[in-house]
Amino acid sequence: MKLSFINDTAYSGITVALLAESDHLSHILAMIYLTICALALASHAKTMFSDPGAIPQCAVPVDSAARRLEAHTMCSTCRSFKPPGTHHCRICNRCISRMDHHCPWMNNCVGAANLKSFVLFLCYTWIGSALALVIFGCNYFFCREESCEFSGVLVYLVRVMTLLCIGSLLFTSTILS
């Protein structure tokens, strides 16, 4: 699944670069779009490879928490101390602090330590998809010159990219809401 996102981003980057080279798109807009794609890929990589906030197996409550007489729970699977707000991920087989969910697109849990990069990934993906759809929409609805029409393989590249952008826009919109 994560390879699919990388392939889609590379595909859209190549499509936008070809549009810029054939003078169907401003080079500045192409650079902005490619920068957003690079930021999305960087956020994806950071979320995927960073620790989500896993609780070490040897974790024990600190003395100040013990003095306040707080109830200390133990994970029934890990057999280790679980701080408040911690959940056990059955896929990763570890306890995660402030776990949101296990994301199959990242092949990692989203927790306290990588939530920011996950939300940034969603935002960059949404912005990139919206920008591509605005560019294609403006070209389709507002340009009446012969030079605005895509030719050859660019027609198919733009059609497929439009479908990918609509799908990613809908997907990220549901997760961000």
Secondary structure, DSSP 8 states (H G I E B T S, - for coil): -HHHHHHHHHHHHHHHHHHHHTTSS-HHHHHHHHHHHHHHHHHHHHHHHS---B--TT----HHHHHTT---EE-TTT-SEE-TTEEEETTTTEEEET--EEETTTTEEE-TTTHHHHHHHHHHHHHHHHHHHHHHHHHHHH--SGGGS--THHHHHHHHHHHHHHHHHHHHHHHH-
